[in-house]
Amino acid sequence: MKIYENIVGKTNADFVYKNLKRNILELNLLPGAEIKEQELSAIFNVSRTPIREALLLLKHDGLIKTLPQSGTFVKKIDKDKFEIGQILRICVEVKMIQLACNNFPQEYLDKLKENIEKQKFIYHTTKNAEEYHRLDVDFHRIIFTGVGFTELYKITSKEFYDYLRVRKLNSSNKIKDDYILKSHEQIYEIIKNRRPELAQEALDQHFIRLKKKLPLLIEEYPEYFKQ
């Protein structure tokens, strides 16, 4: 588990909560992993009270569960919730791209282009899967921000945690070919050339690949998924 120093919490409980949540979504805390209050207290150097408060928030998020006489565990990935999250993601982002086609500041169009160039560099040189995944996430965040819906990006992200974990689980596969890169280039051209009618098909194709890979990921990591 990592302690993310760039995370700022208003209280100790908030700091612990945000760190644990990010570790779960980044798969540093794996689905099914046990969480022990005593260990967390030592890791974060705080009393058990903020640890318990943080765990209550994570239970409310649906990211952990407590089993009587057994302990507290990171919830396993629910494939049904993954599919719900993916549908929500497509619907919202299609609208964001359509809005971007009508009004998207040059500053953010330049940021998309810069992001793609960084993706190309990594794909052709370092093959750093972690950095490639980060750029993928940032690419979509830039679109939301460019049309003035940064908060919507944050809100919708809360609704598909299982989708985000599957996406992270698949991150090492993204760098194996240029599918994601080409798809991002297509989205960039749609926005640049103001072609909103192409948004739905582009997003359907962009996200369908992960859905097709889900059975393979379940086969490879059966212990991470709810049966």
N, C-alpha and C positions, 0 to 999 in steps of 0.2 A: 504494500500500500504506500502511496505517495502523500506527502504533505505539500499541498500547493500553496506556496508562500504568496502568490499573487492574489489569492482569495482573501477578501476583507469581510470580516463578520462584525456585526454590531455588538454581539456578545460572544462569550466562549461557546455557548450552545450553537449559535448561528455559524460560527467559524467551523466547528466540528461537523455540523449538518452539511454545509456546503462542500466540505472536503470529502466526507463519506459519500455524498451523492455523486460527486464527480468521479470518485474512484469506482463506484458501481457502474456508472455509465461508460467509463473508460476501460472497464473490465480489469482494473487492478484488483478489485474485489469481485471474484468470479461468482456466477450464478450458483447457488447452493452452498456458498462458503459460510462458515459459522462466524458470528460476530460476538466477541466477548467484551463486556463492559470493562473488566479489569485491564485487559490488554489495551483497549482504546484509551483508558485513563492514563496509562503509562506513555503511550505514543504521543498523545496531545498534551501531556503534562497538565491535566486539569482534573478536578474532582469528578465523581460519578454523576453528580447532579446534571451538569451540562451534557454529559454523554447520554443520559436517559432522555433528556429533552430533545436532543438531536435524533435519537432513535424513534421517538414518538412521531416526529415530523416525517421521517423516512417511512414509517408504517402508514402514515396518512397518504404518502405519495404512492404507496403500493410497491415499494422497492424492497422491503424486508418483511419478515413475518416471525412471530414467536410461537413455538410449539411447546405446549405444556410438558414439563419433565424432560425436555430435550435441549432447548436453547433458542437463540435468535439467529436467523439465517437470511442471507440475500435470496430474494425470490428468484426462482428459475424463470427463464424466458417463456412467455405464453405465445405460441404461434398465432393464435386468433387475435390477440392484442397487437401483434406485429402487423397483421394484415389490415386491421382497423387503422393503425397509425400510418401505414403507407398510403391508404386511400385518402386519409385526411391530408397528408403531406402533398399529394398530387393536386387535390382540389384547391388547396390554399395557394400553392406555388404557381399553378396555372394562372390564377387571378393576379398574382404579383407580377408575372411576366407580361400579362396583358396590360397591366397598368404601366409597366416600364416601357412598353412599346409606345404608349401615348405621351409619357413624360418621364424621362430618365436623364438626370444631369450628366454632362460630359465627364465630370469628375468621377462618377461612379462607373461609367462605361470604361474609362481609363483604368479603374481599379480592377474591373473584370478582366480586361486585357492583360494587365500585369499579373494577375493571378494565374491566368492560363499560361503565360510565358514561364512562370515559375514551375507550373506543373510539367511543362514540356522539358525544362531543364532537369528536373528530378527523374522524369521517365527515361530520358536518354542518357543520364549519367549515374547518379547515386543510387537510384531505385529505393530511396528511403520511404518505406510504406507509411510510417507514422506521419512524416511531414506531408506526404501526398494526400493522406486522409484529412489532415488539418486544412490543407488548401481546398479540398473538396467541400468541407463544411463551410469554410469562409466564403467560397464562391457563391453559395446560396444565401448566406447571411448578407452579403453585399447587395444582392437584388432586393431583399426586404428593406434594407436600410436606405437604398437609393430611391425607393418609392415612398419613404416616410413611415414604414411599418416595422421598425425595429422591435417595438414592444410586442407586436403580433408574433414575430419570430420566437420570442421568448415564451409567450403564452402557448403557442402551438407545440413547442418543443416539450412542454410538460405533459402533453397528451399522448405522446408516443414513445415512452421510455423503452419499451421492448423493441420497437423499430430501431431506435438509436443503438441499442446493444447488439442487435443482429448486424446493423451497418458496421459497427466497430469490429465485430467478430470477423466480418468479411474484408476488413481493411487491407490485410496483407495480400488479398487476391487482386485488388484494384490495379496494382502496379504491374501485373503480369502481362497486360496488354493495354492498348490505347483507347479502349471503349469509353471510359469515363472522360478522358481528355477530348475525344472527338464529340462526345455528347455536349460537353461544356462549350466547345467551339460553336456547335449548332445553336445552342441557347443564346450565346453572345451575338451571333449573326441575326437571330430573330429579333432581339432587342435593338440592335444597331440599325437594322433595315426596317424596323417598325412593321413587323408581320405578326400581329397578335393571333391571327387565325391558325397559325402553325404551333401555338404554344401547347395545346392539349396533346397532340400527337407526339411532340418532342418529349414532353414530360412522361407520357405513358411509356415510351421506349426507353427513356433514361432510367426509370425506376423498375421496369419489368424484370430486368436482369437479376436484381437482388431477390425478388420473389421466386424466380426460377431456381436460384441457388439455395433457397431455404432448406429443401429436403436434403441436399448434400451436406449442409452445415449441421443439420440435426443428426445425420448419420455419422459425421465426423466428431461431433461434440454432444452425444446423447445426454451426458450428465448435466448439461447446461439448460436443458429444455424441460418444461413441464410435460408430463406424460398424460 
